[in-house]
């Protein structure tokens, strides 16, 4: 009888312990359930937390069952064990792509872990003693001690990281990428090569920059831009901006990219000028015609640098241009932003198609500026950044027309360009200051709309908030919902008389109602001008794109009524043109 009474009292004490401590990690689990969307190490930390919470509750359940069985063995009744298994839930993910996390939530997480670390060890000791006194395994008590040790170690690591981050970052809200790859960095998925490159870059190793750019181009590390951004915030060395190519790293702040790229542009100009002078001297001295090819290549690169210098000069009435990337080799690259995309309420990325490139950048830069001016005029107190993105080898009218990897008749160039565009968008997302309301708009023109479509499918739900396609031959999918954006925010504009817009060569025709996108009015133009009329000054098309950028869908206006006078050079080659002329 005494044994029964002792077992019963032990059961009651252990049941009370279980009720008191089974939810020790539930508050932490609820917090992390709300923050796994930041990616990086957060999901892994959440999984680790969940595993320890499960072990804690399993140990308490095992202990109470063991003592309940001991009561039965002493002739007592079957006792109901307390419920110690819970399923904590929390609010789901972010309201906007640039949303960060509240440091107060992370402080609460650390406090919860600290509390568990200090209360579970004595509870585990009592639990083990109660079990051992009745000849039962004390392992559940040891489990509580192991869980407490994990909570202590995790809390200390997070506290140190959060403190360092808050000293380095001025914002009241932490960027998601910084949380993903620094705050939860101990749990971030392994990328030893990337981390090694970043450490070497921090030490000033120019070769490591080339290695990082190769990783970026390879696309194997989807979190690279966020890693780079988190690393920069805790490094932020001005001397790194002198490293060749450093400004091309996606994820760096736009201001840092601009400063690095302008320094590199100047350094390349000096280097090539010196090489050109030496080359001319050798050519004169040796009279070797084989030297001419190298001399012409250097001269060509210098002309491109001077061209870029002209194009990134301030323009009255517009924000200072930021040079986000350039390359004078091959077909060339040029990415320029009018306005700071890291702080803008709306960021617009403009993607061009056939014949676009560095040597023909003037028109694309003018279009980006026109969109900035139009959107800025109706944005109220919101700020706008408009980006010219010439970041891929767009098809040209050259022998490449017969190469499926380069031709405008095939998707090869768009697929490769889409990968580069998606990685650039990763960088914009990583470097933007935390915001619940900032929006991303991508406008694809002509073959650039196909490139945009490919990029959107690579980052469903993360690439853009609004997609606008103008003069599109198709975007590579059959329906707007396949683009990873709410079809209510996918817009198509087609000028009457635009032959490219009628093709529907790549997937379904975006202008067709069955595609599921929304259409905005553009108007009709002569056949020879229709494909490039979308940015014409004072046009309905430009005005409406400005409204779309600002999310003012209810203020879209129709084009002015035109007479039905015959227009030369506008053959009615497609019966659908007639039905589209009034869109």
Secondary structure, 3 states (H helix, E strand, C coil): CHHHHHHHHHHHHHHHHHHHHCCCCHHHHHHHHCCHHHCCCHHHHHHHHHHHHHHHHHHHHHHHHHHHHHHHHCCCCCCCCCCCCCCCCCCCCCCCCCCCEEHHHHHHHHHHHHHHHHHHHHHHHHHHHHHHHCCCCCHHHHHHHHHHHHHHHHHHHHHHHHHHHHHHCCCCEECHHHHHHHHCHHHCCCCHHHHHHHHHHHCCCHHHHHHHHHHHHHCCCCCHHHHHHHHHHCCCCHHHHHCCCHHHCCCCCHHHHHHHHHHHHHHHHHHHHHHHHHHHHHHHHHCCCCHHHHHHHHHHHHHHHHHHHHHCCCCCCCCCEEEEEEECCCCCEEEEEECCCCCCCEEEEEECCCCCCHHHHHHHHHHHHHHHHHHHHCCCCCCEEEEEEECCCCCCCCHHHHCCCCCCCCCHHHHHHHHHHHHHHHHHHHHCCCCCCCEEEEEEECHHHHHHHHHHHHCCCCCCCEEEEECCCCCCCCCHHHHCCCHHHEEEECCECCCHHHCCCCCCCCCCHHHCCEECCCCECCCCCHHHHHHCCCCHHHHHHHHHHCCCHHHCCCCCCCCCCCCCCCCCCCCHHHHHCCC
